[in-house]
């Protein structure tokens, strides 16, 4: 299962999904256009996570597996027997022989209805952006990292993990900067850029990604190297440039540890595979 997961990570991580088909009845389904962010494996369970927090979990039978087929390649099994088909650039990733398949959003306490109403939907042109700015400026925990707060649905809705990484880079903000350290102008810049991306009228919406999926590559702004790490309670992947995202570096939270970054020159999928393999060996 570890080898199957490693191949899937290489094929899927960082890819934008172009199609999704399933023979199962799911409560929610992944949206076309969303980016596949991570893949987790535990025993015979494989979980695929998209940048909006949606997860697809497949519990595999003994002979069940995920297969990768390039466009035009003959499948080793019939399409009728496929339970899930995920389309990405020039290939289909297909699930056969799963005992159970379910889709859900990763649980986040901040999204629970008993803990406050959801914030404004940034894609809606009628939304008052100053409302979102006020929510950032008056966030309940001023020591929370700005990277975490951007995904808090009580502040504003619509920002996925790809957007989060790109927005922080565009504003040159250190991801671990405390939200309470940001000025009104900085909060307005973040909110305005985010709204522009989600409404399709920002340069960020039409240009190539600057940091997301660019681990180990050269930053186009400062020629530094882009890194990837895991961040926050939800342990979401976060891409950023250590060299130029330095605003509020002096008031960061204590959560960032450089040893948690994936090593430069190593594909994030390979790093996860080796980490999981090491944990599996320790548990034996």
C-alpha positions as CSV (number, residue, x, y, z in Angstrom):
1,X,0.0,0.0,0.0
2,X,2.9,2.4,0.7
3,X,4.3,1.9,-2.8
4,X,0.8,2.5,-4.3
5,X,0.4,5.7,-2.2
6,X,3.9,6.9,-3.3
7,X,3.0,6.6,-7.0
8,X,-0.3,8.3,-6.4
9,X,1.3,11.2,-4.6
10,X,3.8,11.7,-7.5
11,X,0.9,11.7,-10.0
12,X,-1.6,13.8,-8.0
13,X,0.0,16.2,-5.5
14,X,-0.2,19.8,-6.8
15,X,-2.4,18.9,-9.8
16,X,-5.6,20.6,-10.7
17,X,-8.4,18.1,-11.0
18,X,-10.0,18.2,-14.5
19,X,-12.7,15.6,-14.0
20,X,-14.3,13.4,-11.3
21,X,-16.5,10.3,-11.7
22,X,-17.7,7.8,-9.2
23,X,-20.2,4.9,-9.0
24,X,-20.7,5.5,-5.3
25,X,-23.3,7.8,-3.6
26,X,-21.2,10.5,-1.8
27,X,-22.5,13.2,0.5
28,X,-20.2,15.7,-1.1
29,X,-18.0,15.4,-4.2
30,X,-14.7,17.1,-5.1
31,X,-15.1,20.1,-7.4
32,X,-13.5,20.2,-10.8
33,X,-10.7,22.8,-10.8
34,X,-9.7,22.3,-7.2
35,X,-6.0,21.3,-6.5
36,X,-5.1,18.0,-5.0
37,X,-3.1,18.9,-2.0
38,X,-2.2,15.8,-0.1
39,X,-2.5,12.0,0.2
40,X,-2.5,10.1,3.4
41,X,-2.2,6.4,4.0
42,X,-2.9,4.3,7.1
43,X,-3.0,0.5,6.9
44,X,-5.2,-0.2,3.8
45,X,-6.9,3.2,3.8
46,X,-5.9,5.9,1.3
47,X,-7.2,9.5,1.8
48,X,-6.9,12.2,-0.9
49,X,-7.3,15.8,0.2
50,X,-8.1,18.8,-1.9
51,X,-7.1,22.4,-1.2
52,X,-10.6,23.3,0.0
53,X,-10.3,20.7,2.8
54,X,-12.5,18.1,1.2
55,X,-11.2,14.5,1.7
56,X,-12.0,11.3,-0.2
57,X,-11.3,8.2,1.8
58,X,-11.0,4.7,0.3
59,X,-10.8,1.6,2.4
60,X,-9.2,-1.0,0.1
61,X,-9.9,-4.7,-0.1
62,X,-7.0,-7.1,0.0
63,X,-6.7,-7.0,-3.8
64,X,-8.0,-3.5,-4.2
65,X,-5.8,-0.7,-5.6
66,X,-5.5,2.7,-7.3
67,X,-4.2,2.6,-10.8
68,X,-2.7,5.3,-13.0
69,X,-3.4,5.4,-16.8
70,X,-2.1,7.9,-19.2
71,X,-4.4,9.3,-21.9
72,X,-4.7,6.8,-24.7
73,X,-3.3,3.9,-22.6
74,X,-5.4,0.7,-22.4
75,X,-6.8,0.1,-19.0
76,X,-6.0,-3.2,-17.3
77,X,-9.6,-3.4,-16.0
78,X,-12.9,-2.3,-17.4
79,X,-14.3,1.2,-16.8
80,X,-17.5,-0.5,-15.5
81,X,-15.5,-1.9,-12.6
82,X,-14.0,1.5,-11.7
83,X,-15.4,3.0,-8.5
84,X,-13.6,6.4,-8.7
85,X,-12.0,8.1,-11.6
86,X,-9.9,11.3,-11.0
87,X,-8.8,13.2,-14.1
88,X,-5.7,15.3,-14.0
89,X,-3.3,16.5,-16.7
90,X,-3.0,13.8,-19.4
91,X,-3.9,10.9,-17.1
92,X,-6.6,9.2,-15.1
93,X,-6.2,7.9,-11.6
94,X,-8.7,5.1,-10.9
95,X,-9.8,3.2,-7.9
96,X,-10.7,-0.5,-8.1
97,X,-11.7,-2.9,-5.3
98,X,-12.5,-0.5,-2.5
99,X,-14.4,-1.9,0.5
100,X,-15.7,1.5,1.5
101,X,-15.6,5.0,-0.1
102,X,-16.6,8.2,1.6
103,X,-16.1,11.9,1.1
104,X,-16.2,14.6,3.8
105,X,-14.6,17.9,4.9
106,X,-11.8,17.7,7.4
107,X,-13.3,18.7,10.7
108,X,-12.4,22.2,11.9
109,X,-13.7,23.4,15.2
110,X,-13.8,27.0,13.8
111,X,-16.4,25.9,11.2
112,X,-18.8,24.5,13.8
113,X,-22.1,26.4,13.8
114,X,-22.2,26.6,17.6
115,X,-18.9,28.6,17.6
116,X,-20.1,31.5,15.5
117,X,-21.5,32.3,12.1
118,X,-19.6,31.9,8.9
119,X,-18.0,35.0,7.5
120,X,-18.7,36.8,4.2
121,X,-18.3,35.0,0.9
122,X,-15.5,36.9,-0.9
123,X,-16.7,35.7,-4.3
124,X,-19.9,37.7,-3.9
125,X,-19.4,41.3,-5.3
126,X,-21.9,42.6,-2.8
127,X,-19.8,41.8,0.2
128,X,-18.4,44.7,2.1
129,X,-14.6,44.1,2.3
130,X,-14.3,46.3,5.3
131,X,-16.3,43.8,7.3
132,X,-13.6,41.2,6.6
133,X,-10.9,43.6,7.5
134,X,-12.6,44.3,10.8
135,X,-12.8,40.5,11.5
136,X,-9.1,40.2,10.9
137,X,-8.3,43.3,13.1
138,X,-10.5,42.0,15.9
139,X,-9.6,38.3,15.7
140,X,-10.3,36.5,19.0
141,X,-6.7,35.3,19.4
142,X,-4.3,38.0,18.2
143,X,-1.4,35.5,18.6
144,X,-2.8,33.1,15.9
145,X,-0.8,32.9,12.7
146,X,-2.1,34.8,9.7
147,X,-1.7,31.6,7.7
148,X,-4.2,29.8,10.0
149,X,-6.6,32.8,10.1
150,X,-6.9,33.0,6.3
151,X,-8.5,29.6,6.4
152,X,-10.9,30.5,9.2
153,X,-14.4,30.5,7.7
154,X,-15.7,32.8,10.4
155,X,-13.5,35.6,9.0
156,X,-14.2,35.1,5.3
157,X,-15.1,32.3,3.0
158,X,-13.7,31.1,-0.3
159,X,-10.0,31.1,0.4
160,X,-8.5,27.6,-0.3
161,X,-5.0,26.5,0.5
162,X,-3.6,27.4,-2.9
163,X,-5.0,31.0,-2.5
164,X,-3.6,31.2,1.0
165,X,0.0,30.4,-0.1
166,X,-0.2,32.8,-3.1
167,X,-1.8,35.7,-1.1
168,X,0.9,35.5,1.6
169,X,3.6,35.5,-1.0
170,X,2.0,38.4,-2.9
171,X,1.9,40.5,0.3
172,X,5.4,39.4,1.4
173,X,4.0,38.2,4.7
174,X,5.7,35.6,6.9
175,X,3.1,32.8,7.3
176,X,3.8,32.6,11.0
177,X,3.2,36.3,11.6
178,X,0.7,37.0,14.4
179,X,-2.6,38.3,13.0
180,X,-2.6,40.9,15.7
181,X,0.6,42.5,14.4
182,X,-1.0,43.4,11.0
183,X,-2.0,47.0,10.3
184,X,-5.4,48.0,8.8
185,X,-3.7,48.7,5.5
186,X,-2.1,45.2,5.4
187,X,-5.4,43.5,6.2
188,X,-7.1,45.5,3.5
189,X,-4.4,44.5,1.0
190,X,-4.9,40.8,1.9
191,X,-8.7,41.0,1.7
192,X,-8.7,43.0,-1.5
193,X,-6.3,40.6,-3.3
194,X,-8.3,37.6,-2.1
195,X,-11.6,39.1,-3.4
196,X,-10.0,40.0,-6.7
197,X,-8.7,36.4,-7.2
198,X,-12.1,34.8,-6.3
199,X,-14.0,37.2,-8.5
200,X,-11.6,36.7,-11.4
201,X,-10.5,40.3,-11.8
202,X,-7.0,40.1,-10.3
203,X,-3.6,39.5,-12.0
204,X,-3.1,36.7,-9.4
205,X,-6.0,34.8,-10.9
206,X,-4.5,34.7,-14.4
207,X,-0.8,34.4,-13.8
208,X,1.3,31.2,-13.0
209,X,1.5,30.2,-9.4
210,X,4.4,31.8,-7.6
211,X,5.0,29.4,-4.7
212,X,2.4,26.7,-4.5
213,X,3.8,23.4,-5.8
214,X,7.2,25.1,-6.4
215,X,9.2,23.4,-3.6
216,X,12.9,23.8,-4.2
217,X,12.5,26.1,-7.2
218,X,13.7,29.7,-7.5
219,X,11.4,32.5,-6.3
220,X,10.6,34.7,-9.2
221,X,10.7,37.8,-7.0
222,X,14.0,37.4,-5.0
223,X,15.7,34.4,-6.5
224,X,15.5,32.6,-3.1
225,X,14.3,29.0,-2.8
226,X,10.6,28.1,-2.2
227,X,10.1,25.7,0.7
228,X,7.1,23.6,1.8
229,X,6.2,22.6,5.3
230,X,3.1,21.6,7.3
231,X,1.2,24.2,9.3
232,X,-1.4,24.6,11.9
233,X,-3.7,22.2,13.7
234,X,-5.0,20.8,10.4
235,X,-1.4,20.2,9.3
236,X,-2.1,21.6,5.8
237,X,0.8,22.0,3.4
238,X,2.2,25.5,3.1
239,X,4.5,26.7,0.3
240,X,6.4,30.0,0.9
241,X,9.7,31.8,0.2
242,X,11.8,32.1,3.3
243,X,13.9,34.9,1.7
244,X,11.3,37.5,0.8
245,X,8.3,36.7,2.9
246,X,9.8,38.6,5.8
247,X,7.1,41.1,6.8
248,X,6.5,40.7,10.6
249,X,9.2,38.1,11.0
250,X,10.0,39.7,14.4
251,X,6.5,39.0,15.7
252,X,6.0,35.4,14.6
253,X,4.4,32.7,16.7
254,X,6.6,29.9,17.9
255,X,5.1,27.2,15.7
256,X,7.6,27.3,12.8
257,X,10.4,24.8,13.0
258,X,12.6,24.7,9.9
259,X,13.4,20.9,10.4
260,X,9.7,20.2,9.6
261,X,10.2,21.6,6.1
262,X,10.6,19.0,3.3
263,X,14.3,18.9,2.4
264,X,15.3,20.9,-0.7
265,X,15.7,18.8,-3.8
266,X,13.3,16.1,-2.4
267,X,9.8,15.9,-3.9
268,X,7.1,16.4,-1.2
269,X,5.6,13.0,-2.1
270,X,8.9,11.3,-1.6
271,X,9.4,13.1,1.8
272,X,6.0,11.9,3.0
273,X,6.6,8.4,1.8
274,X,10.0,8.1,3.6
275,X,8.4,9.7,6.8
276,X,5.6,7.2,6.8
277,X,7.9,4.3,6.0
278,X,10.1,5.3,9.0
279,X,7.0,5.5,11.3
280,X,5.8,2.1,10.1
281,X,9.2,0.5,10.8
282,X,9.2,1.9,14.4
283,X,5.7,0.5,15.0
284,X,6.8,-3.1,14.1
